[in-house]
Amino acid sequence: MLTQTTQTSEPARSDRTLRALGWDHPRCMSPMRACATAWRRLGEASVDWDARSLAAFGDEPLEALVRRYDILVIDHPFCGTASTEGLLVPLDQLLAPELLDELHGSAIGPSQRSYAFAGHDWALAADAACQVSALHPDGAAAEQPPVTWPQALALVRSLAGRSALPLAPAHALSSLLTLWAGAGLRPLDGGELVDSDRGLEQLEWLIEMHALGHPSSTDWEPPKALEALTTGVIDYVPLTYGYVNYSAASRPGPACRFVNIPGVAGSVLGGAGLAISVYSDLPNEAARFAAWVCGETTQRQIVAPTGGQPASVACWHDPALDRAAGGFYSATRESLEAAWTRPRAPWWPSFQLQAGQLLTRGLKDREPAGRLLARLRSLHEHTPSRGAPEPI
């Protein structure tokens, strides 16, 4: 069912080996390598996986990679660049319409929709994530996690340095956008960074959570914050992208308890999709593998059991998988279903990098909220094509 493609000619490659690039964490590489092994056992092509860092996954331009790989694991904001610069193959040219419809219908929340731009799908959702909250399972707040942002701030104040936000640049910006979206401020809607002259209060929350938290957190990616939580360095992470690998029952030793963010709505969507390079010699073969990986059966039987974080909605509602993951799916599913999707227009990746760097530096330097917001607004206003409507 999930191996049908459109019939186009494809030049033969003697070794039938697909070159693939993921990101360097077990959440990505363990399931992708397990899928490659299973695919080969079905008599299909070999898939050789390389990895890049999480920071590179979020920031590195696709132009530097598409000539070297057939399959790339990408973040959805790169879809606009892929479209305008002709870097990826539109998947409607490789997969049958009914198959794409099936994959759209089987993905949780906006996961698959996030890879649509200008009338095409540029990747298939293989992994689903958004920002959630995490707590030490034996900490004081584990039984009654904060459900509003005033409660979250009160907990941060009470923990006296035993909380943290991962604030490496992309994640600092994600946290601010989540706070804005959760407050109903419609970030990046109507050509503005945030509604009118609003948004200062949420930036002040972010500044306070950083100031009261672990002093090294401005250099942390989410896995670093979650490692600190599992080892007892901290007790609470108000905002981080969820990682099923760190959930109780899914790992040996100490673990985290994950819950929906305060207020539930507005969490910035993360996740990862499988895209096909326009330079691939085996695009149909690559697309068949990607569709198979992202289908419900493979997501349930291979991706989830090998440490992946599936995009299949059926996996997120599966009681057995949820128990094996220490309740991770049921505890964070509402945030994912109500997640906010970042722009996919070509201007966004560069802005995301620069704005994240500006915000992280401002937090480190304890810059006043008003001045920091003004600098973020100025950067956005001077970003070329930022006001252009995003094709759908």
C-alpha positions in Angstrom: 0.0 0.0 0.0 2.8 2.5 0.9 5.2 1.7 -1.9 3.3 3.0 -4.9 5.0 5.6 -7.0 4.3 7.3 -10.3 6.0 5.5 -13.2 8.9 7.6 -14.5 12.2 6.4 -15.9 15.2 6.2 -13.6 18.8 5.6 -14.6 20.3 2.5 -13.1 23.0 2.8 -10.5 25.0 -0.4 -10.2 25.1 -0.6 -6.4 21.5 0.7 -5.8 22.7 2.5 -2.7 20.9 5.5 -1.5 22.9 8.1 0.4 21.0 9.7 3.3 21.7 12.4 5.9 20.0 12.6 9.3 20.8 14.5 12.5 23.1 13.2 15.2 20.9 11.9 17.9 19.4 8.4 18.6 15.9 9.8 18.1 16.8 10.2 14.4 19.6 7.8 13.6 18.5 4.7 15.5 15.1 4.3 13.7 16.5 5.4 10.3 19.3 2.8 10.4 16.8 0.2 11.6 14.5 1.1 8.7 17.4 0.8 6.3 18.2 -2.7 7.6 14.6 -3.8 7.2 14.3 -2.2 3.8 17.3 -4.1 2.6 15.9 -7.3 3.9 12.8 -6.7 1.7 15.1 -6.9 -1.3 15.2 -3.1 -1.8 18.1 -0.7 -2.1 20.8 -0.2 0.6 20.4 3.1 2.5 23.7 4.5 3.9 23.1 7.1 6.7 25.3 9.9 7.7 24.6 12.4 10.5 25.0 16.1 11.1 24.6 18.0 14.3 21.2 19.2 15.7 22.4 22.8 15.2 23.3 22.1 11.6 19.9 20.4 11.1 18.2 23.7 12.1 20.5 26.2 10.4 22.7 24.6 7.7 21.6 25.6 4.1 20.4 22.8 1.9 22.4 24.0 -1.0 25.6 22.6 0.6 24.0 19.1 0.9 21.7 18.2 -2.0 24.5 17.2 -4.4 25.9 14.7 -1.9 22.7 12.9 -0.8 19.6 11.3 -2.2 17.6 11.6 1.0 17.8 14.4 3.5 16.1 14.8 6.9 15.0 18.4 6.9 13.2 21.0 9.1 10.0 22.3 7.6 11.1 26.0 7.3 13.5 25.0 4.5 10.6 24.1 2.2 10.4 27.6 0.7 14.1 27.7 -0.1 13.8 24.2 -1.7 10.9 25.4 -3.8 12.4 28.7 -5.0 15.9 27.4 -5.6 15.0 24.0 -7.1 16.8 21.9 -4.5 14.3 19.1 -3.7 11.9 17.1 -5.9 8.2 17.8 -5.3 6.9 14.6 -3.9 3.7 14.8 -6.1 6.1 14.1 -9.0 7.3 10.8 -7.4 4.3 9.5 -5.3 0.7 8.8 -6.4 -1.9 11.3 -5.2 -3.8 8.8 -3.1 -0.6 7.8 -1.3 0.2 11.5 -0.4 -3.4 11.9 0.7 -3.0 8.8 2.9 0.2 10.2 4.5 -1.5 13.6 5.1 -4.4 11.9 6.8 -2.3 9.6 9.0 0.1 12.3 10.4 -0.5 13.9 13.8 -1.5 17.6 14.0 0.2 19.8 11.4 3.2 17.5 11.0 2.7 16.6 7.3 1.0 20.0 6.4 4.2 21.7 7.6 6.1 20.4 4.5 3.6 21.9 2.0 4.6 25.0 0.2 3.5 26.6 -3.1 1.2 23.7 -3.9 3.7 20.9 -3.4 4.8 18.6 -0.6 8.6 18.8 -0.2 9.1 16.2 2.5 7.3 13.4 4.3 6.8 13.6 8.1 8.9 10.9 9.7 9.2 12.4 13.2 6.8 14.7 15.1 7.7 17.1 17.9 6.8 20.4 19.5 7.8 22.3 22.6 6.6 20.8 25.8 7.5 20.9 29.5 9.7 18.4 31.4 10.2 17.7 35.0 12.3 15.4 37.3 9.8 12.6 38.1 10.7 12.8 41.8 10.6 16.6 42.0 8.2 18.6 44.1 6.2 19.7 41.0 6.0 16.3 39.3 2.5 15.4 40.7 0.9 18.8 39.8 2.9 20.4 36.9 2.1 24.0 36.1 -0.9 24.5 33.8 -0.6 28.3 33.4 2.4 30.5 32.8 2.0 32.4 36.1 2.2 29.0 37.8 5.3 28.1 35.8 7.0 31.4 36.7 6.1 30.8 40.4 7.7 27.3 40.2 10.9 28.7 38.5 11.2 31.3 41.3 10.8 28.7 44.0 13.4 26.3 42.5 16.3 28.8 43.1 18.4 27.9 40.1 17.2 24.3 39.6 15.3 25.1 36.4 16.6 25.8 32.9 15.5 26.6 29.4 17.7 25.3 26.5 18.5 28.6 24.9 21.0 27.9 22.0 19.8 30.4 19.3 17.1 28.4 17.5 15.6 27.2 20.8 15.6 30.7 22.4 13.6 32.0 19.4 11.3 29.0 19.5 10.6 29.6 23.2 9.7 33.2 22.6 7.5 32.3 19.6 5.7 29.7 21.8 5.1 32.2 24.5 3.7 34.7 22.0 1.5 32.1 20.1 0.2 30.7 23.4 -0.9 34.2 24.4 -2.8 34.6 21.1 -0.5 37.3 19.7 -0.3 35.7 16.2 3.5 36.0 15.7 4.6 36.8 12.1 1.0 37.4 11.0 0.2 40.4 8.8 3.8 41.3 8.1 4.8 42.0 11.8 7.0 40.1 14.1 4.3 40.2 16.8 1.0 42.0 17.1 1.3 45.7 17.2 3.2 46.9 20.3 2.5 43.8 22.3 4.8 40.9 23.1 6.9 42.6 25.8 5.3 40.7 28.7 6.2 37.3 27.2 9.8 38.4 26.5 10.0 39.5 30.1 8.9 36.0 31.2 11.6 34.5 29.0 14.2 36.8 30.5 13.2 36.0 34.0 13.1 32.2 33.4 16.7 32.5 32.1 17.9 34.7 34.8 16.6 32.4 37.6 17.7 29.2 35.9 20.9 27.3 35.3 23.7 29.8 34.2 24.9 27.6 31.3 21.6 27.2 29.6 22.1 29.7 26.9 24.6 27.2 25.3 22.2 24.2 25.7 20.3 22.3 23.0 17.3 20.4 24.3 19.2 17.1 24.8 21.7 18.9 27.1 18.8 20.3 29.2 17.2 16.9 29.4 20.4 15.2 30.4 20.7 17.8 33.2 17.2 16.9 34.3 17.8 13.2 34.3 21.0 13.6 36.4 19.4 15.7 39.0 21.2 19.0 38.1 17.8 20.7 37.6 14.2 19.8 38.4 12.2 21.7 35.7 12.4 22.7 32.1 9.4 24.9 31.2 10.0 24.8 27.4 11.9 22.2 25.4 11.3 20.1 22.3 10.1 16.8 23.5 12.4 13.7 23.3 10.7 10.4 23.9 14.2 8.9 24.5 14.4 10.7 27.8 11.0 9.6 29.0 10.5 7.2 31.9 10.2 3.5 30.9 11.8 4.2 27.5 15.4 4.3 28.8 17.5 2.7 31.5 18.3 4.7 34.6 17.0 8.2 35.4 14.4 9.7 33.1 12.2 12.8 32.6 8.4 13.3 33.0 7.0 15.2 30.0 3.8 17.2 30.1 1.9 19.7 27.9 3.1 23.3 28.0 1.2 25.6 30.2 -1.9 26.7 28.4 -1.4 23.8 25.8 -1.9 25.9 22.7 0.8 27.7 20.6 3.8 25.3 21.0 6.2 25.8 18.1 6.2 22.7 15.9 9.4 20.8 15.4 9.8 17.3 14.0 11.6 16.2 10.9 10.8 15.1 7.3 12.4 13.0 4.6 13.1 14.9 1.4 14.5 13.9 -1.9 17.4 15.8 -3.6 16.8 17.0 -7.1 20.3 15.7 -7.9 19.5 12.1 -6.9 20.1 9.4 -9.5 17.4 7.3 -7.8 14.6 9.6 -6.9 11.8 7.1 -7.2 13.7 4.5 -5.1 14.4 7.2 -2.5 10.7 8.3 -2.5 9.5 4.7 -2.1 11.8 4.3 0.9 10.6 7.6 2.4 6.9 6.7 2.0 7.5 3.3 3.5 9.3 4.8 6.6 6.5 7.3 7.1 3.6 4.8 6.7 1.7 3.8 9.8 3.0 0.2 9.8 6.7 1.1 9.7 6.2 3.9 12.2 4.5 1.6 14.6 6.6 -1.5 14.2 10.1 -0.1 13.6 10.4 3.7 14.2 8.7 3.8 17.7 10.3 0.6 19.1 13.8 1.7 18.1 13.8 5.1 19.9 12.2 7.2 17.2 9.4 9.7 17.7 6.9 8.8 15.1 4.7 11.3 13.1 1.9 8.7 12.7 -1.2 9.8 14.7 -2.0 6.1 15.3 1.3 5.8 17.2 0.5 8.7 19.4 -2.8 7.1 20.3 -1.5 3.6 20.8 -1.8 2.6 24.5 1.0 0.0 24.3 3.5 2.4 22.7 2.5 5.0 25.3 3.2 2.6 28.2 6.5 1.7 26.7 7.4 5.4 26.5 6.4 6.2 30.1 3.2 8.0 29.0 5.1 10.5 26.8 2.6 10.4 24.0 -0.6 10.8 26.0 1.0 13.5 28.2 2.1 15.8 25.3 -0.2 15.0 22.5 -2.5 18.0 23.0 0.4 20.4 22.6 1.4 18.7 19.3 -2.1 18.8 18.0 -2.4 22.5 18.8 1.1 23.4 17.6 2.1 26.5 15.7 4.0 26.2 12.5 6.9 28.4 11.6 7.0 30.2 8.2 8.3 28.2 5.3 9.0 31.2 3.1 12.6 31.6 1.8 13.4 34.5 4.1 12.7 32.6 7.3 15.8 30.3 7.7 18.2 33.3 7.7 16.0 35.3 9.9 15.6 32.4 12.4 19.3 32.1 12.7 20.0 35.8 13.1 17.1 36.4 15.4 18.0 33.4 17.6 21.6 34.6 17.8 20.5 38.1 18.7 18.1 36.8 21.4 20.6 34.4 23.0 23.3 37.2 23.1 20.7 39.5 24.7 19.8 37.0 27.3 23.5 36.4 28.2 24.1 40.2 28.4 20.9 40.7 30.5 19.7 43.2 27.9 16.5 45.0 29.0 13.3 43.5 27.5 12.2 46.7 25.7 15.5 47.2 23.9 15.8 43.5 23.0 12.3 43.5 21.5 13.1 46.7 19.6 16.2 45.0 18.1 14.2 41.9 17.1 11.6 44.1 15.5 14.2 46.0 13.6 15.9 42.8 12.3 12.5 41.5 11.1 11.6 44.8 9.4 14.9 44.8 7.5 14.7 41.2 6.4 14.2 41.1 2.6 10.8 39.8 1.4 9.6 39.2 5.0 6.2 40.7 4.1 5.6 38.5 1.1 2.5 36.3 1.5 3.4 32.6 1.9 2.1 30.4 -0.9 -0.1 27.5 0.2 
